[in-house]
Amino acid sequence: MGKLLCDSSAASVETLAPATPPSGSPLHWAPPPPPPSTTGYGWGEVAGLEDQQRRKLERISDRGVAWKVPDPDPVSSSDLENDREAIYQIFRLEHGGEVESDGNCLFTATRRSMCVKMSARELRRCTVRRFQEEYEKEENKEGIDLAIRNMYSPDLKAGWGVHVVQEVKLLARKEDRVGMDSAINELMELGIQREIAAETIYKERCIAVNDGSGWAKYMSISGSDEDEHDIITLQYTEEGLISIDENRDGHAAAFGDDIALECLATEFKREVYVVQAHGSDAMVDEDNCVFFLPHCPRGPICGAPIFLFMKGTGWCGAGADHYEPLITSLIPNVSHDKAAIVL
């Protein structure tokens, strides 16, 4: 869990797809689920794409993405590595439709890509449970906590060479909001500016998202009235506090992050690939404007990958917090070396 992104590689061996693992294999191979009642959309119908993004995505859809089926028993087969032919699946990727930009898009997009019946909120809870189980047995909790602090409780004395604005996330219990408001008003009556008063009280009384426990509470928030906590966001520049999002209506949800993606991969024993398409402002050419970012499960892989789409508006992925579903279908009788992408 400390390593949030894992590398993928593929052998250069010609095979046919689709295929199944060897007979008697302990790998419970799960082909991609059937598409939903409405199939995926062609890339010509997807809004918000630049021409270079659209052309690249159409080529990928036409020629497919080759995925090497994991060896069901890599230990026992290590001596036969040169004798065993690699098995590939070739997937066509189509857009699965727009999802609401409500902070739950990772879970909404994932359930649509997987065609599962559970709601986005249930999938969020499932992700948090998986994190808590993995965190409990993790030996390097300090490494995970550090990654969480860097994302949600950064050191405001550093990081300004990369970021112009940094955010600090705090969690306020819904039942404590009235008391916090009263305390803020008391400070204001003493002549303290409201933003400074609010910052003081929120930092004193809210939960910081700076460790595994805080992350689990934070990622549980879906913007529902049933949530136990509200998200408070403090925004800073190098000069100091610039704004506070007090989330008065309690509808702000926790955006899915790399840790959540790894937990989803682990829960379903499937790799999750985020397909990120960058525009012209990323200063990359058309051949290199689409990236496949892998998130690997901790443990065996027992099914085909899950693919999610992210529109990047710059090299750093600015504005790319929004996930959209990708619908997969198998392309038969295609060799992996003919595919547009080999994972």
C-alpha positions as CSV (number, residue, x, y, z in Angstrom):
1,M,0.0,0.0,0.0
2,G,3.0,2.3,0.5
3,K,3.7,1.9,-3.2
4,L,0.7,3.3,-5.0
5,L,1.7,2.7,-8.6
6,C,3.0,-0.6,-9.9
7,D,4.7,-1.1,-13.3
8,S,3.4,-3.5,-15.9
9,S,5.4,-5.3,-18.6
10,A,4.6,-7.7,-21.4
11,A,6.6,-10.4,-23.2
12,S,7.1,-10.2,-26.9
13,V,5.4,-13.6,-27.8
14,E,2.7,-13.8,-30.4
15,T,-0.5,-15.4,-29.2
16,L,-4.2,-15.3,-29.9
17,A,-6.9,-13.7,-27.9
18,P,-9.2,-14.4,-26.1
19,A,-7.7,-17.3,-24.3
20,T,-8.0,-19.1,-21.0
21,P,-5.4,-20.2,-18.5
22,P,-4.1,-23.7,-18.4
23,S,-6.4,-26.5,-17.2
24,G,-6.3,-27.1,-13.5
25,S,-5.0,-23.6,-12.8
26,P,-5.6,-22.2,-9.3
27,L,-6.3,-18.8,-11.0
28,H,-10.1,-18.3,-11.1
29,W,-10.0,-16.5,-14.4
30,A,-12.9,-14.0,-14.8
31,P,-13.4,-12.6,-18.3
32,P,-14.7,-9.1,-18.5
33,P,-18.4,-8.8,-17.6
34,P,-20.9,-8.3,-20.3
35,P,-21.5,-4.6,-21.1
36,P,-24.5,-2.9,-19.5
37,S,-27.8,-2.6,-21.3
38,T,-26.4,0.5,-23.0
39,T,-23.1,-0.2,-24.7
40,G,-20.2,2.1,-24.6
41,Y,-20.0,5.3,-26.7
42,G,-17.6,6.0,-29.5
43,W,-15.0,8.6,-28.9
44,G,-16.5,10.9,-31.5
45,E,-19.5,11.3,-29.1
46,V,-17.5,12.2,-26.0
47,A,-17.5,15.9,-25.1
48,G,-14.5,17.9,-24.0
49,L,-11.8,16.2,-26.0
50,E,-9.3,17.9,-28.2
51,D,-8.7,16.5,-31.7
52,Q,-5.4,14.8,-30.8
53,Q,-6.9,13.1,-27.8
54,R,-9.9,11.9,-29.9
55,R,-7.8,10.6,-32.7
56,K,-5.5,8.7,-30.3
57,L,-8.3,7.2,-28.3
58,E,-10.1,6.1,-31.6
59,R,-6.9,4.3,-32.7
60,I,-6.7,2.6,-29.3
61,S,-10.3,1.5,-29.5
62,D,-9.9,0.2,-33.1
63,R,-6.8,-1.8,-32.5
64,G,-7.3,-2.7,-28.9
65,V,-5.3,-2.9,-25.7
66,A,-3.3,-6.1,-25.1
67,W,-3.1,-7.3,-21.5
68,K,-0.9,-10.2,-20.5
69,V,-2.8,-12.8,-18.5
70,P,-0.9,-13.3,-15.2
71,D,0.8,-16.7,-14.7
72,P,-1.4,-18.7,-12.4
73,D,1.5,-20.2,-10.6
74,P,4.6,-18.1,-11.1
75,V,6.7,-19.9,-8.5
76,S,6.3,-23.4,-10.0
77,S,6.5,-22.1,-13.6
78,S,9.7,-20.1,-13.2
79,D,11.8,-23.0,-14.6
80,L,9.5,-23.2,-17.6
81,E,9.5,-19.5,-18.3
82,N,11.1,-19.9,-21.7
83,D,8.9,-22.8,-22.7
84,R,5.4,-21.5,-21.8
85,E,3.7,-19.2,-24.3
86,A,2.3,-16.0,-22.8
87,I,-1.4,-15.5,-23.0
88,Y,-2.9,-12.2,-24.0
89,Q,-6.4,-10.7,-24.0
90,I,-7.1,-7.8,-26.4
91,F,-9.7,-5.3,-25.2
92,R,-11.6,-2.6,-27.0
93,L,-12.2,0.4,-24.8
94,E,-15.3,2.6,-25.2
95,H,-16.5,5.5,-23.1
96,G,-19.1,4.5,-20.6
97,G,-21.0,7.8,-20.4
98,E,-20.8,10.9,-18.2
99,V,-21.0,10.6,-14.4
100,E,-21.9,13.3,-12.0
101,S,-19.1,15.6,-10.6
102,D,-20.2,15.2,-7.0
103,G,-16.9,13.8,-5.5
104,N,-18.1,10.2,-5.8
105,C,-17.1,9.9,-9.5
106,L,-14.4,7.3,-8.8
107,F,-16.9,4.9,-7.3
108,T,-19.7,5.7,-9.7
109,A,-17.4,5.2,-12.7
110,T,-15.9,2.0,-11.2
111,R,-19.3,0.4,-10.6
112,R,-20.4,1.2,-14.1
113,S,-17.2,-0.2,-15.6
114,M,-17.5,-3.4,-13.5
115,C,-21.3,-3.7,-14.0
116,V,-21.8,-4.4,-10.3
117,K,-25.1,-3.9,-8.5
118,M,-23.8,-2.2,-5.4
119,S,-24.2,1.6,-5.2
120,A,-21.4,4.1,-5.3
121,R,-21.8,4.6,-1.6
122,E,-21.6,0.9,-0.9
123,L,-18.5,0.6,-3.1
124,R,-16.9,3.5,-1.1
125,R,-17.6,1.7,2.2
126,C,-16.2,-1.5,0.7
127,T,-13.0,0.4,-0.3
128,V,-12.6,1.8,3.2
129,R,-13.0,-1.6,4.8
130,R,-10.4,-3.1,2.6
131,F,-8.0,-0.2,3.5
132,Q,-8.5,-0.8,7.2
133,E,-7.9,-4.5,6.8
134,E,-4.7,-3.9,4.8
135,Y,-3.5,-1.1,7.1
136,E,-4.0,-3.3,10.2
137,K,-1.5,-5.9,8.9
138,E,0.9,-3.4,7.2
139,E,4.4,-3.3,8.8
140,N,5.3,0.1,7.2
141,K,2.4,2.1,8.6
142,E,4.7,5.1,8.8
143,G,5.2,5.1,5.1
144,I,1.4,5.1,4.5
145,D,0.8,7.8,7.0
146,L,3.5,10.0,5.3
147,A,1.8,9.6,2.0
148,I,-1.5,10.6,3.6
149,R,0.0,13.6,5.3
150,N,1.5,14.8,2.0
151,M,-1.9,14.7,0.3
152,Y,-4.2,16.0,3.0
153,S,-2.1,17.6,5.7
154,P,1.0,19.0,4.0
155,D,3.9,20.8,5.6
156,L,3.1,24.4,4.7
157,K,6.8,25.3,5.1
158,A,7.7,23.2,2.0
159,G,6.3,22.2,-1.4
160,W,5.9,25.7,-2.8
161,G,8.3,25.0,-5.7
162,V,5.7,22.6,-7.0
163,H,2.4,24.1,-5.9
164,V,1.0,27.6,-5.9
165,V,-1.9,26.6,-3.6
166,Q,-1.9,23.8,-1.0
167,E,-4.9,22.4,0.8
168,V,-5.4,21.1,4.3
169,K,-8.3,18.8,4.9
170,L,-10.0,18.6,8.3
171,L,-13.0,16.6,9.4
172,A,-15.7,18.2,11.6
173,R,-18.3,16.0,13.3
174,K,-21.7,17.1,12.2
175,E,-23.0,17.2,15.7
176,D,-20.1,19.6,16.7
177,R,-20.8,22.2,14.0
178,V,-23.0,24.4,16.2
179,G,-20.5,24.4,19.0
180,M,-17.7,25.3,16.6
181,D,-19.8,28.2,15.2
182,S,-20.3,29.5,18.7
183,A,-16.6,29.4,19.4
184,I,-15.8,31.2,16.2
185,N,-18.3,33.9,17.0
186,E,-16.8,34.4,20.5
187,L,-13.4,35.0,18.9
188,M,-14.8,37.4,16.4
189,E,-16.4,39.4,19.3
190,L,-12.8,39.8,20.6
191,G,-11.9,41.5,17.3
192,I,-10.4,38.6,15.5
193,Q,-11.0,38.4,11.8
194,R,-13.5,35.7,10.9
195,E,-11.1,33.6,8.7
196,I,-8.5,33.6,11.4
197,A,-11.0,32.7,14.0
198,A,-12.4,29.9,11.9
199,E,-9.0,28.5,11.1
200,T,-8.1,28.5,14.8
201,I,-11.2,26.7,15.9
202,Y,-11.2,24.2,13.1
203,K,-7.6,23.3,13.7
204,E,-8.2,22.9,17.4
205,R,-11.5,20.8,17.2
206,C,-11.4,19.0,13.9
207,I,-9.7,15.7,13.0
208,A,-6.7,16.0,10.8
209,V,-6.3,13.6,7.8
210,N,-2.7,12.7,8.6
211,D,-2.7,8.9,9.2
212,G,-4.6,5.7,8.4
213,S,-7.4,6.4,10.8
214,G,-8.0,9.9,9.5
215,W,-7.9,8.6,5.9
216,A,-10.5,6.0,6.6
217,K,-12.8,8.6,8.2
218,Y,-12.2,11.0,5.3
219,M,-12.7,8.5,2.5
220,S,-16.0,7.4,4.1
221,I,-17.5,10.8,3.4
222,S,-19.9,10.7,0.4
223,G,-21.6,14.0,0.9
224,S,-24.7,12.4,2.3
225,D,-26.7,13.4,5.4
226,E,-25.8,10.0,6.8
227,D,-22.1,10.9,7.0
228,E,-20.6,11.3,10.4
229,H,-18.2,14.1,9.4
230,D,-18.1,17.1,7.2
231,I,-15.0,18.1,5.2
232,I,-13.5,21.4,5.9
233,T,-10.9,22.6,3.4
234,L,-8.3,25.3,4.2
235,Q,-6.4,26.8,1.2
236,Y,-3.0,28.4,1.5
237,T,-0.5,30.1,-0.6
238,E,3.1,30.7,0.5
239,E,1.9,34.0,2.0
240,G,-0.7,32.3,4.2
241,L,-4.4,31.4,4.4
242,I,-6.5,32.5,1.4
243,S,-9.8,30.8,1.9
244,I,-11.9,28.3,3.9
245,D,-14.5,26.0,2.4
246,E,-16.7,25.4,5.4
247,N,-19.0,23.0,3.5
248,R,-22.1,24.4,5.2
249,D,-24.5,22.0,3.5
250,G,-22.3,19.0,4.2
251,H,-22.5,17.8,0.6
252,A,-18.7,17.7,-0.1
253,A,-17.5,14.2,-0.7
254,A,-13.9,12.8,-0.5
255,F,-12.4,12.4,-3.9
256,G,-11.0,9.0,-4.6
257,D,-7.2,8.9,-4.6
258,D,-4.3,6.5,-5.4
259,I,-4.8,4.7,-2.1
260,A,-8.5,4.1,-2.9
261,L,-7.6,2.8,-6.3
262,E,-5.2,0.3,-4.9
263,C,-7.8,-0.8,-2.3
264,L,-10.3,-1.3,-5.1
265,A,-7.8,-3.4,-7.0
266,T,-7.1,-5.5,-3.9
267,E,-10.7,-5.9,-3.0
268,F,-11.7,-7.3,-6.5
269,K,-8.3,-8.9,-7.2
270,R,-8.1,-7.0,-10.5
271,E,-5.7,-4.4,-11.8
272,V,-7.2,-0.9,-12.2
273,Y,-5.8,1.2,-15.1
274,V,-6.5,4.9,-15.2
275,V,-6.4,6.0,-18.9
276,Q,-5.3,9.6,-18.8
277,A,-5.6,11.7,-22.0
278,H,-3.7,14.9,-22.0
279,G,-4.4,17.9,-24.2
280,S,-2.2,20.2,-26.2
281,D,-1.3,22.3,-23.2
282,A,0.6,19.2,-21.8
283,M,3.2,19.8,-24.6
284,V,3.2,16.2,-25.7
285,D,2.6,14.9,-29.2
286,E,-0.4,12.9,-30.3
287,D,1.4,9.6,-30.1
288,N,2.2,10.2,-26.4
289,C,-0.9,12.0,-25.2
290,V,-2.6,8.9,-23.6
291,F,-1.1,7.2,-20.6
292,F,-2.2,4.0,-18.9
293,L,-1.5,4.3,-15.1
294,P,-1.6,0.9,-13.4
295,H,-2.9,0.2,-9.8
296,C,-2.1,-3.3,-8.8
297,P,-3.8,-5.4,-6.1
298,R,-1.9,-6.7,-3.1
299,G,-2.2,-10.4,-3.8
300,P,-3.2,-12.5,-6.8
301,I,-4.9,-11.2,-9.9
302,C,-8.1,-13.2,-10.6
303,G,-9.8,-11.3,-13.4
304,A,-9.5,-8.9,-16.2
305,P,-8.5,-5.3,-15.6
306,I,-10.9,-2.4,-14.7
307,F,-10.4,0.6,-16.9
308,L,-11.2,4.2,-15.9
309,F,-10.9,7.4,-18.0
310,M,-9.5,10.7,-16.9
311,K,-9.3,13.9,-19.0
312,G,-6.1,15.7,-18.2
313,T,-5.8,19.4,-19.0
314,G,-2.1,19.7,-18.6
315,W,1.0,17.6,-18.0
316,C,0.4,17.5,-14.2
317,G,-3.2,16.3,-14.8
318,A,-4.7,19.5,-13.5
319,G,-8.4,19.2,-13.4
320,A,-8.1,15.5,-13.7
321,D,-9.8,14.6,-10.4
322,H,-12.9,13.4,-12.4
323,Y,-13.1,9.8,-13.4
324,E,-15.4,8.4,-16.1
325,P,-16.2,4.7,-16.9
326,L,-14.7,2.7,-19.7
327,I,-16.6,-0.3,-21.1
328,T,-14.5,-3.2,-22.3
329,S,-15.1,-5.9,-24.8
330,L,-12.9,-8.6,-26.2
331,I,-11.5,-8.4,-29.7
332,P,-11.1,-12.0,-30.9
333,N,-8.4,-13.4,-33.2
334,V,-5.9,-10.5,-32.8
335,S,-2.3,-11.0,-32.0
336,H,-1.0,-8.8,-29.2
337,D,1.7,-7.2,-31.4
338,K,-1.1,-5.8,-33.6
339,A,-2.7,-4.0,-30.6
340,A,-2.4,-0.2,-30.2
341,I,-1.1,-0.6,-26.6
342,V,0.6,-3.5,-24.8
343,L,0.3,-3.2,-21.0
